[in-house]
Amino acid sequence: MSPFFVMSLLFGLIFGHTAPLCAPSEYTIHVEKRECAYCLAINTTICAGFCMTRDSNGKKLLLKSALSQNVCTYKEMQYRTALIPGCPHHTLPYYSYPVALSCRCGKCNTDYSDCVRDRLRTNYCTKPQKLCNL
């Protein structure tokens, strides 16, 4: 093997696992309203992946702002609106959701991201399902 190949292989093994792997990822959101007849399955993209972070051993000596860990979050996004079928006239049948255009590693912004995963919530339909591909 050539020295260039060996060095490239070593470089890839060493730095390949430390590079951020944060990117838009396909995701299906299930949306339903109590008043509406159907559940809507929306195919969209969210930010998902690994971001490099450091955990300090001296947590008691540092400020809380120095302890924040990076998460995979939106760099660019746009909102789209879907119409939930089977809603009565007195109900707003619209649901707006984010679509990730690009992602980055950074602090979680609670203005547009859920920074805590709620384990009690499930992502499924309890009513007949309609699929929305936008």
N, CA, C and O atoms as CSV, one atom per row, in Angstrom:
chain,resi,resn,atom,element,x,y,z
A,1,MET,N,N,0.832,-1.180,0.000
A,1,MET,CA,C,0.000,0.000,0.000
A,1,MET,C,C,0.877,1.243,0.000
A,1,MET,O,O,1.961,1.278,0.582
A,2,SER,N,N,0.361,2.259,-0.677
A,2,SER,CA,C,1.122,3.501,-0.753
A,2,SER,C,C,0.985,4.285,0.553
A,2,SER,O,O,-0.026,4.165,1.245
A,3,PRO,N,N,1.991,5.082,0.887
A,3,PRO,CA,C,1.917,5.888,2.105
A,3,PRO,C,C,0.730,6.865,2.079
A,3,PRO,O,O,0.138,7.152,3.120
A,4,PHE,N,N,0.389,7.369,0.895
A,4,PHE,CA,C,-0.740,8.289,0.784
A,4,PHE,C,C,-2.044,7.583,1.167
A,4,PHE,O,O,-2.872,8.159,1.872
A,5,PHE,N,N,-2.229,6.351,0.712
A,5,PHE,CA,C,-3.441,5.584,1.035
A,5,PHE,C,C,-3.524,5.314,2.536
A,5,PHE,O,O,-4.593,5.453,3.130
A,6,VAL,N,N,-2.411,4.930,3.152
A,6,VAL,CA,C,-2.391,4.640,4.582
A,6,VAL,C,C,-2.704,5.897,5.384
A,6,VAL,O,O,-3.481,5.843,6.337
A,7,MET,N,N,-2.109,7.030,5.009
A,7,MET,CA,C,-2.366,8.286,5.716
A,7,MET,C,C,-3.825,8.714,5.544
A,7,MET,O,O,-4.441,9.197,6.495
A,8,SER,N,N,-4.385,8.544,4.344
A,8,SER,CA,C,-5.791,8.894,4.110
A,8,SER,C,C,-6.707,8.018,4.949
A,8,SER,O,O,-7.695,8.499,5.504
A,9,LEU,N,N,-6.382,6.741,5.042
A,9,LEU,CA,C,-7.180,5.816,5.841
A,9,LEU,C,C,-7.122,6.187,7.322
A,9,LEU,O,O,-8.154,6.212,7.993
A,10,LEU,N,N,-5.933,6.474,7.835
A,10,LEU,CA,C,-5.791,6.874,9.231
A,10,LEU,C,C,-6.512,8.191,9.511
A,10,LEU,O,O,-7.176,8.330,10.538
A,11,PHE,N,N,-6.384,9.144,8.612
A,11,PHE,CA,C,-7.060,10.436,8.778
A,11,PHE,C,C,-8.576,10.230,8.829
A,11,PHE,O,O,-9.254,10.826,9.666
A,12,GLY,N,N,-9.104,9.397,7.947
A,12,GLY,CA,C,-10.537,9.120,7.925
A,12,GLY,C,C,-11.009,8.430,9.191
A,12,GLY,O,O,-12.084,8.740,9.703
A,13,LEU,N,N,-10.216,7.496,9.701
A,13,LEU,CA,C,-10.601,6.801,10.930
A,13,LEU,C,C,-10.567,7.711,12.144
A,13,LEU,O,O,-11.433,7.629,13.014
A,14,ILE,N,N,-9.566,8.578,12.203
A,14,ILE,CA,C,-9.414,9.465,13.360
A,14,ILE,C,C,-10.459,10.578,13.335
A,14,ILE,O,O,-11.123,10.819,14.343
A,15,PHE,N,N,-10.611,11.250,12.213
A,15,PHE,CA,C,-11.471,12.428,12.154
A,15,PHE,C,C,-12.860,12.135,11.616
A,15,PHE,O,O,-13.744,12.985,11.724
A,16,GLY,N,N,-13.079,10.983,11.049
A,16,GLY,CA,C,-14.388,10.639,10.505
A,16,GLY,C,C,-15.458,10.541,11.574
A,16,GLY,O,O,-16.614,10.879,11.318
A,17,HIS,N,N,-15.103,10.089,12.761
A,17,HIS,CA,C,-16.077,9.942,13.834
A,17,HIS,C,C,-16.304,11.230,14.619
A,17,HIS,O,O,-17.263,11.325,15.384
A,18,THR,N,N,-15.431,12.223,14.437
A,18,THR,CA,C,-15.595,13.462,15.175
A,18,THR,C,C,-16.275,14.545,14.343
A,18,THR,O,O,-16.656,15.581,14.887
A,19,ALA,N,N,-16.436,14.332,13.043
A,19,ALA,CA,C,-17.086,15.325,12.197
A,19,ALA,C,C,-18.577,15.347,12.498
A,19,ALA,O,O,-19.177,14.293,12.708
A,20,PRO,N,N,-19.185,16.528,12.523
A,20,PRO,CA,C,-20.614,16.596,12.788
A,20,PRO,C,C,-21.407,15.874,11.704
A,20,PRO,O,O,-21.151,16.061,10.515
A,21,LEU,N,N,-22.346,15.071,12.103
A,21,LEU,CA,C,-23.206,14.355,11.170
A,21,LEU,C,C,-24.629,14.860,11.343
A,21,LEU,O,O,-25.559,14.075,11.528
A,22,CYS,N,N,-24.789,16.149,11.282
A,22,CYS,CA,C,-26.068,16.819,11.490
A,22,CYS,C,C,-26.598,17.241,10.124
A,22,CYS,O,O,-25.957,18.030,9.430
A,23,ALA,N,N,-27.771,16.722,9.729
A,23,ALA,CA,C,-28.294,16.994,8.397
A,23,ALA,C,C,-29.806,16.830,8.381
A,23,ALA,O,O,-30.373,16.184,9.263
A,24,PRO,N,N,-30.468,17.416,7.372
A,24,PRO,CA,C,-31.909,17.184,7.240
A,24,PRO,C,C,-32.198,15.699,7.058
A,24,PRO,O,O,-31.495,14.996,6.332
A,25,SER,N,N,-33.242,15.243,7.729
A,25,SER,CA,C,-33.610,13.833,7.710
A,25,SER,C,C,-35.120,13.724,7.515
A,25,SER,O,O,-35.881,14.525,8.058
A,26,GLU,N,N,-35.548,12.732,6.740
A,26,GLU,CA,C,-36.976,12.548,6.491
A,26,GLU,C,C,-37.689,12.141,7.775
A,26,GLU,O,O,-37.162,11.363,8.572
A,27,TYR,N,N,-38.901,12.678,7.967
A,27,TYR,CA,C,-39.665,12.412,9.171
A,27,TYR,C,C,-41.151,12.530,8.844
A,27,TYR,O,O,-41.548,13.358,8.024
A,28,THR,N,N,-41.959,11.706,9.482
A,28,THR,CA,C,-43.402,11.759,9.294
A,28,THR,C,C,-44.062,12.238,10.582
A,28,THR,O,O,-43.862,11.657,11.649
A,29,ILE,N,N,-44.854,13.307,10.469
A,29,ILE,CA,C,-45.605,13.856,11.597
A,29,ILE,C,C,-47.050,13.395,11.450
A,29,ILE,O,O,-47.623,13.488,10.365
A,30,HIS,N,N,-47.638,12.901,12.524
A,30,HIS,CA,C,-49.059,12.524,12.526
A,30,HIS,C,C,-49.835,13.595,13.283
A,30,HIS,O,O,-49.560,13.855,14.455
A,31,VAL,N,N,-50.806,14.217,12.613
A,31,VAL,CA,C,-51.556,15.330,13.173
A,31,VAL,C,C,-53.041,15.000,13.147
A,31,VAL,O,O,-53.583,14.579,12.124
A,32,GLU,N,N,-53.690,15.199,14.293
A,32,GLU,CA,C,-55.135,15.041,14.324
A,32,GLU,C,C,-55.738,16.023,15.313
A,32,GLU,O,O,-55.104,16.411,16.295
A,33,LYS,N,N,-56.966,16.415,15.038
A,33,LYS,CA,C,-57.730,17.270,15.945
A,33,LYS,C,C,-58.961,16.496,16.372
A,33,LYS,O,O,-59.529,15.729,15.595
A,34,ARG,N,N,-59.359,16.699,17.592
A,34,ARG,CA,C,-60.503,15.978,18.155
A,34,ARG,C,C,-61.757,16.144,17.302
A,34,ARG,O,O,-62.528,15.199,17.131
A,35,GLU,N,N,-61.960,17.354,16.765
A,35,GLU,CA,C,-63.174,17.649,16.013
A,35,GLU,C,C,-63.161,17.089,14.590
A,35,GLU,O,O,-64.217,16.972,13.968
A,36,CYS,N,N,-61.995,16.743,14.068
A,36,CYS,CA,C,-61.864,16.337,12.664
A,36,CYS,C,C,-61.958,14.820,12.512
A,36,CYS,O,O,-61.656,14.071,13.441
A,37,ALA,N,N,-62.379,14.381,11.330
A,37,ALA,CA,C,-62.634,12.957,11.091
A,37,ALA,C,C,-61.371,12.162,10.792
A,37,ALA,O,O,-61.357,10.944,10.970
A,38,TYR,N,N,-60.309,12.828,10.340
A,38,TYR,CA,C,-59.124,12.108,9.900
A,38,TYR,C,C,-57.868,12.568,10.623
A,38,TYR,O,O,-57.806,13.660,11.186
A,39,CYS,N,N,-56.877,11.698,10.586
A,39,CYS,CA,C,-55.516,12.014,11.015
A,39,CYS,C,C,-54.718,12.274,9.747
A,39,CYS,O,O,-54.927,11.604,8.736
A,40,LEU,N,N,-53.821,13.223,9.787
A,40,LEU,CA,C,-53.019,13.565,8.624
A,40,LEU,C,C,-51.567,13.161,8.880
A,40,LEU,O,O,-50.965,13.581,9.868
A,41,ALA,N,N,-51.013,12.350,7.991
A,41,ALA,CA,C,-49.599,11.972,8.059
A,41,ALA,C,C,-48.837,12.876,7.101
A,41,ALA,O,O,-49.053,12.822,5.891
A,42,ILE,N,N,-47.946,13.709,7.635
A,42,ILE,CA,C,-47.210,14.691,6.840
A,42,ILE,C,C,-45.754,14.257,6.745
A,42,ILE,O,O,-45.083,14.069,7.760
A,43,ASN,N,N,-45.270,14.100,5.509
A,43,ASN,CA,C,-43.854,13.810,5.287
A,43,ASN,C,C,-43.103,15.126,5.195
A,43,ASN,O,O,-43.437,15.979,4.372
A,44,THR,N,N,-42.089,15.296,6.035
A,44,THR,CA,C,-41.307,16.521,6.063
A,44,THR,C,C,-39.847,16.174,6.337
A,44,THR,O,O,-39.478,15.000,6.340
A,45,THR,N,N,-39.023,17.177,6.564
A,45,THR,CA,C,-37.634,16.955,6.976
A,45,THR,C,C,-37.397,17.696,8.284
A,45,THR,O,O,-37.896,18.803,8.488
A,46,ILE,N,N,-36.632,17.071,9.156
A,46,ILE,CA,C,-36.230,17.665,10.426
A,46,ILE,C,C,-34.711,17.583,10.511
A,46,ILE,O,O,-34.078,16.888,9.716
A,47,CYS,N,N,-34.137,18.281,11.459
A,47,CYS,CA,C,-32.696,18.189,11.686
A,47,CYS,C,C,-32.432,17.053,12.669
A,47,CYS,O,O,-33.030,16.987,13.742
A,48,ALA,N,N,-31.542,16.182,12.286
A,48,ALA,CA,C,-31.213,15.049,13.146
A,48,ALA,C,C,-29.758,14.668,12.915
A,48,ALA,O,O,-29.216,14.862,11.827
A,49,GLY,N,N,-29.138,14.125,13.950
A,49,GLY,CA,C,-27.781,13.645,13.813
A,49,GLY,C,C,-26.932,13.953,15.028
A,49,GLY,O,O,-27.426,14.401,16.063
A,50,PHE,N,N,-25.654,13.705,14.877
A,50,PHE,CA,C,-24.674,13.807,15.956
A,50,PHE,C,C,-23.934,15.127,15.879
A,50,PHE,O,O,-23.516,15.550,14.801
A,51,CYS,N,N,-23.775,15.769,17.005
A,51,CYS,CA,C,-22.951,16.969,17.116
A,51,CYS,C,C,-21.912,16.743,18.209
A,51,CYS,O,O,-22.226,16.239,19.287
A,52,MET,N,N,-20.690,17.119,17.918
A,52,MET,CA,C,-19.613,16.971,18.887
A,52,MET,C,C,-19.847,17.884,20.074
A,52,MET,O,O,-20.210,19.047,19.900
A,53,THR,N,N,-19.645,17.375,21.266
A,53,THR,CA,C,-19.819,18.165,22.476
A,53,THR,C,C,-18.779,17.730,23.501
A,53,THR,O,O,-18.188,16.656,23.385
A,54,ARG,N,N,-18.565,18.561,24.489
A,54,ARG,CA,C,-17.603,18.223,25.539
A,54,ARG,C,C,-18.294,18.340,26.879
A,54,ARG,O,O,-19.047,19.282,27.124
A,55,ASP,N,N,-18.038,17.398,27.724
A,55,ASP,CA,C,-18.594,17.414,29.076
A,55,ASP,C,C,-17.436,17.684,30.032
A,55,ASP,O,O,-16.474,16.921,30.108
A,56,SER,N,N,-17.555,18.765,30.741
A,56,SER,CA,C,-16.473,19.166,31.637
A,56,SER,C,C,-16.545,18.391,32.952
A,56,SER,O,O,-17.630,18.148,33.481
A,57,ASN,N,N,-15.385,18.008,33.468
A,57,ASN,CA,C,-15.327,17.364,34.775
A,57,ASN,C,C,-15.483,18.383,35.899
A,57,ASN,O,O,-15.866,18.032,37.015
A,58,GLY,N,N,-15.190,19.620,35.606
A,58,GLY,CA,C,-15.274,20.666,36.621
A,58,GLY,C,C,-16.577,21.439,36.543
A,58,GLY,O,O,-16.559,22.669,36.514
A,59,LYS,N,N,-17.705,20.747,36.509
A,59,LYS,CA,C,-19.004,21.390,36.340
A,59,LYS,C,C,-19.305,22.411,37.429
A,59,LYS,O,O,-19.953,23.421,37.155
A,60,LYS,N,N,-18.862,22.180,38.629
A,60,LYS,CA,C,-19.160,23.094,39.729
A,60,LYS,C,C,-18.365,24.391,39.618
A,60,LYS,O,O,-18.746,25.398,40.214
A,61,LEU,N,N,-17.271,24.381,38.868
A,61,LEU,CA,C,-16.418,25.555,38.750
A,61,LEU,C,C,-16.802,26.450,37.577
A,61,LEU,O,O,-16.355,27.594,37.502
A,62,LEU,N,N,-17.625,25.943,36.661
A,62,LEU,CA,C,-17.944,26.693,35.450
A,62,LEU,C,C,-19.334,27.309,35.520
A,62,LEU,O,O,-20.195,26.851,36.272
A,63,LEU,N,N,-19.539,28.355,34.725
A,63,LEU,CA,C,-20.862,28.957,34.588
A,63,LEU,C,C,-21.783,27.999,33.828
A,63,LEU,O,O,-21.315,27.176,33.042
A,64,LYS,N,N,-23.088,28.111,34.065
A,64,LYS,CA,C,-24.035,27.244,33.364
A,64,LYS,C,C,-23.977,27.441,31.860
A,64,LYS,O,O,-24.191,26.492,31.105
A,65,SER,N,N,-23.692,28.653,31.412
A,65,SER,CA,C,-23.623,28.920,29.969
A,65,SER,C,C,-22.468,28.164,29.318
A,65,SER,O,O,-22.526,27.872,28.124
A,66,ALA,N,N,-21.440,27.846,30.064
A,66,ALA,CA,C,-20.305,27.096,29.521
A,66,ALA,C,C,-20.597,25.606,29.439
A,66,ALA,O,O,-19.851,24.867,28.796
A,67,LEU,N,N,-21.670,25.152,30.080
A,67,LEU,CA,C,-21.994,23.731,30.103
A,67,LEU,C,C,-23.011,23.328,29.041
A,67,LEU,O,O,-23.307,22.141,28.903
A,68,SER,N,N,-23.557,24.290,28.283
A,68,SER,CA,C,-24.560,23.931,27.289
A,68,SER,C,C,-23.936,23.061,26.207
A,68,SER,O,O,-22.814,23.301,25.761
A,69,GLN,N,N,-24.680,22.059,25.801
A,69,GLN,CA,C,-24.192,21.135,24.801
A,69,GLN,C,C,-24.815,21.457,23.451
A,69,GLN,O,O,-25.954,21.920,23.373
A,70,ASN,N,N,-24.067,21.212,22.406
A,70,ASN,CA,C,-24.564,21.450,21.059
A,70,ASN,C,C,-25.546,20.367,20.655
A,70,ASN,O,O,-25.380,19.197,20.998
A,71,VAL,N,N,-26.569,20.777,19.923
A,71,VAL,CA,C,-27.556,19.856,19.374
A,71,VAL,C,C,-27.665,20.116,17.877
A,71,VAL,O,O,-27.261,21.171,17.389
A,72,CYS,N,N,-28.206,19.160,17.169
A,72,CYS,CA,C,-28.462,19.317,15.740
A,72,CYS,C,C,-29.738,20.138,15.597
A,72,CYS,O,O,-30.816,19.686,15.983
A,73,THR,N,N,-29.618,21.345,15.044
A,73,THR,CA,C,-30.763,22.252,14.974
A,73,THR,C,C,-30.838,22.919,13.594
A,73,THR,O,O,-29.940,22.763,12.767
A,74,TYR,N,N,-31.909,23.652,13.368
A,74,TYR,CA,C,-32.137,24.287,12.071
A,74,TYR,C,C,-31.148,25.408,11.801
A,74,TYR,O,O,-30.892,26.247,12.665
A,75,LYS,N,N,-30.596,25.415,10.598
A,75,LYS,CA,C,-29.828,26.557,10.113
A,75,LYS,C,C,-30.763,27.386,9.233
A,75,LYS,O,O,-30.873,28.600,9.400
A,76,GLU,N,N,-31.431,26.718,8.297
A,76,GLU,CA,C,-32.446,27.346,7.460
A,76,GLU,C,C,-33.683,26.465,7.472
A,76,GLU,O,O,-33.587,25.240,7.388
A,77,MET,N,N,-34.850,27.099,7.578
A,77,MET,CA,C,-36.096,26.344,7.535
A,77,MET,C,C,-37.193,27.223,6.964
A,77,MET,O,O,-37.062,28.444,6.888
A,78,GLN,N,N,-38.260,26.583,6.572
A,78,GLN,CA,C,-39.449,27.303,6.151
A,78,GLN,C,C,-40.661,26.578,6.721
A,78,GLN,O,O,-40.616,25.373,6.971
A,79,TYR,N,N,-41.731,27.315,6.920
A,79,TYR,CA,C,-42.953,26.716,7.425
A,79,TYR,C,C,-43.895,26.445,6.265
A,79,TYR,O,O,-44.013,27.249,5.340
A,80,ARG,N,N,-44.558,25.312,6.328
A,80,ARG,CA,C,-45.602,24.962,5.375
A,80,ARG,C,C,-46.882,24.711,6.152
A,80,ARG,O,O,-46.846,24.404,7.344
A,81,THR,N,N,-47.993,24.842,5.483
A,81,THR,CA,C,-49.283,24.630,6.119
A,81,THR,C,C,-50.037,23.544,5.381
A,81,THR,O,O,-50.107,23.541,4.152
A,82,ALA,N,N,-50.603,22.618,6.147
A,82,ALA,CA,C,-51.388,21.518,5.580
A,82,ALA,C,C,-52.833,21.649,6.042
A,82,ALA,O,O,-53.112,22.214,7.099
A,83,LEU,N,N,-53.738,21.124,5.240
A,83,LEU,CA,C,-55.159,21.133,5.540
A,83,LEU,C,C,-55.550,19.760,6.074
A,83,LEU,O,O,-55.372,18.753,5.389
A,84,ILE,N,N,-56.078,19.717,7.286
A,84,ILE,CA,C,-56.528,18.454,7.873
A,84,ILE,C,C,-57.925,18.157,7.325
A,84,ILE,O,O,-58.837,18.965,7.504
A,85,PRO,N,N,-58.108,17.021,6.665
A,85,PRO,CA,C,-59.415,16.729,6.054
A,85,PRO,C,C,-60.461,16.303,7.084
A,85,PRO,O,O,-60.134,15.804,8.162
A,86,GLY,N,N,-61.718,16.513,6.722
A,86,GLY,CA,C,-62.820,16.043,7.559
A,86,GLY,C,C,-63.123,16.898,8.769
A,86,GLY,O,O,-63.684,16.399,9.745
A,87,CYS,N,N,-62.765,18.185,8.734
A,87,CYS,CA,C,-63.040,19.069,9.868
A,87,CYS,C,C,-64.359,19.809,9.639
A,87,CYS,O,O,-64.650,20.209,8.512
A,88,PRO,N,N,-65.166,19.995,10.698
A,88,PRO,CA,C,-66.395,20.776,10.555
A,88,PRO,C,C,-66.067,22.251,10.288
A,88,PRO,O,O,-64.941,22.692,10.518
A,89,HIS,N,N,-67.041,22.997,9.809
A,89,HIS,CA,C,-66.818,24.393,9.412
A,89,HIS,C,C,-66.379,25.292,10.563
A,89,HIS,O,O,-65.674,26.272,10.319
A,90,HIS,N,N,-66.757,25.009,11.787
A,90,HIS,CA,C,-66.398,25.864,12.917
A,90,HIS,C,C,-64.985,25.600,13.449
A,90,HIS,O,O,-64.553,26.267,14.389
A,91,THR,N,N,-64.261,24.643,12.867
A,91,THR,CA,C,-62.914,24.283,13.315
A,91,THR,C,C,-61.875,24.754,12.296
A,91,THR,O,O,-62.073,24.605,11.090
A,92,LEU,N,N,-60.779,25.315,12.776
A,92,LEU,CA,C,-59.676,25.670,11.873
A,92,LEU,C,C,-58.978,24.386,11.439
A,92,LEU,O,O,-58.413,23.686,12.280
A,93,PRO,N,N,-59.004,24.060,10.152
A,93,PRO,CA,C,-58.461,22.779,9.695
A,93,PRO,C,C,-56.993,22.836,9.284
A,93,PRO,O,O,-56.530,21.943,8.575
A,94,TYR,N,N,-56.248,23.855,9.704
A,94,TYR,CA,C,-54.875,24.035,9.250
A,94,TYR,C,C,-53.861,23.641,10.312
A,94,TYR,O,O,-54.090,23.800,11.511
A,95,TYR,N,N,-52.729,23.119,9.835
A,95,TYR,CA,C,-51.612,22.777,10.722
A,95,TYR,C,C,-50.328,23.262,10.053
A,95,TYR,O,O,-50.043,22.878,8.918
A,96,SER,N,N,-49.552,24.100,10.738
A,96,SER,CA,C,-48.276,24.589,10.210
A,96,SER,C,C,-47.134,23.814,10.850
A,96,SER,O,O,-47.157,23.510,12.043
A,97,TYR,N,N,-46.138,23.502,10.035
A,97,TYR,CA,C,-45.011,22.693,10.500
A,97,TYR,C,C,-43.723,23.156,9.826
A,97,TYR,O,O,-43.765,23.677,8.711
A,98,PRO,N,N,-42.573,22.973,10.489
A,98,PRO,CA,C,-41.300,23.391,9.903
A,98,PRO,C,C,-40.748,22.339,8.938
A,98,PRO,O,O,-40.962,21.138,9.104
A,99,VAL,N,N,-40.036,22.828,7.933
A,99,VAL,CA,C,-39.328,21.973,6.984
A,99,VAL,C,C,-37.861,22.397,7.028
A,99,VAL,O,O,-37.532,23.547,6.737
A,100,ALA,N,N,-36.995,21.478,7.388
A,100,ALA,CA,C,-35.563,21.789,7.471
A,100,ALA,C,C,-34.976,21.871,6.066
A,100,ALA,O,O,-35.092,20.934,5.276
A,101,LEU,N,N,-34.346,23.003,5.767
A,101,LEU,CA,C,-33.640,23.166,4.493
A,101,LEU,C,C,-32.153,22.866,4.675
A,101,LEU,O,O,-31.513,22.279,3.802
A,102,SER,N,N,-31.613,23.283,5.831
A,102,SER,CA,C,-30.229,22.960,6.178
A,102,SER,C,C,-30.122,22.957,7.706
A,102,SER,O,O,-30.946,23.551,8.401
A,103,CYS,N,N,-29.099,22.280,8.208
A,103,CYS,CA,C,-28.942,22.107,9.652
A,103,CYS,C,C,-27.532,22.498,10.089
A,103,CYS,O,O,-26.614,22.612,9.277
A,104,ARG,N,N,-27.393,22.698,11.402
A,104,ARG,CA,C,-26.091,23.032,11.974
A,104,ARG,C,C,-26.046,22.519,13.411
A,104,ARG,O,O,-27.080,22.210,14.002
A,105,CYS,N,N,-24.867,22.434,13.951
A,105,CYS,CA,C,-24.702,22.114,15.363
A,105,CYS,C,C,-24.645,23.424,16.134
A,105,CYS,O,O,-23.871,24.316,15.786
A,106,GLY,N,N,-25.456,23.547,17.173
A,106,GLY,CA,C,-25.481,24.773,17.962
A,106,GLY,C,C,-26.383,24.605,19.163
A,106,GLY,O,O,-26.885,23.513,19.429
A,107,LYS,N,N,-26.585,25.692,19.886
A,107,LYS,CA,C,-27.457,25.663,21.056
A,107,LYS,C,C,-28.906,25.524,20.605
A,107,LYS,O,O,-29.292,26.038,19.555
A,108,CYS,N,N,-29.688,24.837,21.393
A,108,CYS,CA,C,-31.096,24.633,21.076
A,108,CYS,C,C,-31.868,25.923,21.330
A,108,CYS,O,O,-31.792,26.493,22.418
A,109,ASN,N,N,-32.606,26.380,20.329
A,109,ASN,CA,C,-33.404,27.588,20.434
A,109,ASN,C,C,-34.856,27.198,20.686
A,109,ASN,O,O,-35.508,26.629,19.810
A,110,THR,N,N,-35.359,27.500,21.872
A,110,THR,CA,C,-36.718,27.092,22.235
A,110,THR,C,C,-37.793,27.901,21.510
A,110,THR,O,O,-38.980,27.601,21.642
A,111,ASP,N,N,-37.398,28.918,20.749
A,111,ASP,CA,C,-38.382,29.668,19.970
A,111,ASP,C,C,-38.979,28.807,18.854
A,111,ASP,O,O,-40.137,28.992,18.482
A,112,TYR,N,N,-38.191,27.866,18.318
A,112,TYR,CA,C,-38.700,27.040,17.222
A,112,TYR,C,C,-38.331,25.562,17.341
A,112,TYR,O,O,-38.580,24.796,16.410
A,113,SER,N,N,-37.752,25.150,18.446
A,113,SER,CA,C,-37.385,23.741,18.616
A,113,SER,C,C,-37.846,23.221,19.968
A,113,SER,O,O,-37.900,23.961,20.950
A,114,ASP,N,N,-38.174,21.945,20.000
A,114,ASP,CA,C,-38.480,21.266,21.251
A,114,ASP,C,C,-37.162,20.683,21.746
A,114,ASP,O,O,-36.659,19.712,21.181
A,115,CYS,N,N,-36.610,21.264,22.783
A,115,CYS,CA,C,-35.277,20.887,23.242
A,115,CYS,C,C,-35.282,19.726,24.226
A,115,CYS,O,O,-34.220,19.228,24.600
A,116,VAL,N,N,-36.456,19.294,24.647
A,116,VAL,CA,C,-36.579,18.175,25.566
A,116,VAL,C,C,-37.472,17.136,24.919
A,116,VAL,O,O,-38.573,17.448,24.464
A,117,ARG,N,N,-37.006,15.925,24.880
A,117,ARG,CA,C,-37.805,14.863,24.275
A,117,ARG,C,C,-38.808,14.346,25.302
A,117,ARG,O,O,-38.429,13.929,26.397
A,118,ASP,N,N,-40.083,14.376,24.943
A,118,ASP,CA,C,-41.148,13.911,25.815
A,118,ASP,C,C,-41.423,12.444,25.498
A,118,ASP,O,O,-41.954,12.132,24.433
A,119,ARG,N,N,-41.071,11.551,26.401
A,119,ARG,CA,C,-41.202,10.125,26.134
A,119,ARG,C,C,-42.647,9.631,26.177
A,119,ARG,O,O,-42.939,8.548,25.668
A,120,LEU,N,N,-43.554,10.404,26.774
A,120,LEU,CA,C,-44.932,9.976,26.867
A,120,LEU,C,C,-45.692,10.186,25.560
A,120,LEU,O,O,-46.689,9.510,25.308
A,121,ARG,N,N,-45.235,11.106,24.739
A,121,ARG,CA,C,-45.896,11.399,23.484
A,121,ARG,C,C,-45.595,10.320,22.458
A,121,ARG,O,O,-44.472,9.824,22.377
A,122,THR,N,N,-46.595,9.964,21.684
A,122,THR,CA,C,-46.382,9.001,20.612
A,122,THR,C,C,-46.733,9.647,19.291
A,122,THR,O,O,-47.554,10.563,19.251
A,123,ASN,N,N,-46.140,9.196,18.230
A,123,ASN,CA,C,-46.352,9.758,16.915
A,123,ASN,C,C,-47.115,8.751,16.064
A,123,ASN,O,O,-46.530,8.085,15.210
A,124,TYR,N,N,-48.418,8.642,16.295
A,124,TYR,CA,C,-49.256,7.750,15.517
A,124,TYR,C,C,-50.669,8.317,15.454
A,124,TYR,O,O,-50.993,9.283,16.145
A,125,CYS,N,N,-51.497,7.712,14.627
A,125,CYS,CA,C,-52.874,8.161,14.449
A,125,CYS,C,C,-53.835,7.278,15.233
A,125,CYS,O,O,-53.632,6.069,15.342
A,126,THR,N,N,-54.882,7.890,15.778
A,126,THR,CA,C,-55.958,7.126,16.408
A,126,THR,C,C,-57.206,7.143,15.531
A,126,THR,O,O,-58.182,6.453,15.827
A,127,LYS,N,N,-57.178,7.932,14.448
A,127,LYS,CA,C,-58.299,8.048,13.506
A,127,LYS,C,C,-57.842,7.543,12.146
A,127,LYS,O,O,-56.649,7.306,11.954
A,128,PRO,N,N,-58.771,7.368,11.181
A,128,PRO,CA,C,-58.361,6.986,9.821
A,128,PRO,C,C,-57.330,7.993,9.293
A,128,PRO,O,O,-57.431,9.192,9.551
A,129,GLN,N,N,-56.353,7.491,8.561
A,129,GLN,CA,C,-55.205,8.298,8.168
A,129,GLN,C,C,-55.283,8.737,6.705
A,129,GLN,O,O,-55.687,7.974,5.828
A,130,LYS,N,N,-54.889,9.975,6.473
A,130,LYS,CA,C,-54.692,10.516,5.136
A,130,LYS,C,C,-53.217,10.918,5.039
A,130,LYS,O,O,-52.643,11.401,6.014
A,131,LEU,N,N,-52.606,10.722,3.873
A,131,LEU,CA,C,-51.180,11.031,3.690
A,131,LEU,C,C,-51.043,12.348,2.944
A,131,LEU,O,O,-51.737,12.588,1.956
A,132,CYS,N,N,-50.154,13.188,3.416
A,132,CYS,CA,C,-49.894,14.490,2.803
A,132,CYS,C,C,-48.424,14.548,2.390
A,132,CYS,O,O,-47.547,14.600,3.253
A,133,ASN,N,N,-48.144,14.539,1.101
A,133,ASN,CA,C,-46.773,14.695,0.597
A,133,ASN,C,C,-46.649,16.070,-0.032
A,133,ASN,O,O,-47.149,16.308,-1.131
A,134,LEU,N,N,-45.983,16.967,0.667
A,134,LEU,CA,C,-45.823,18.326,0.141
A,134,LEU,C,C,-44.413,18.569,-0.278
A,134,LEU,O,O,-44.087,19.660,-0.746
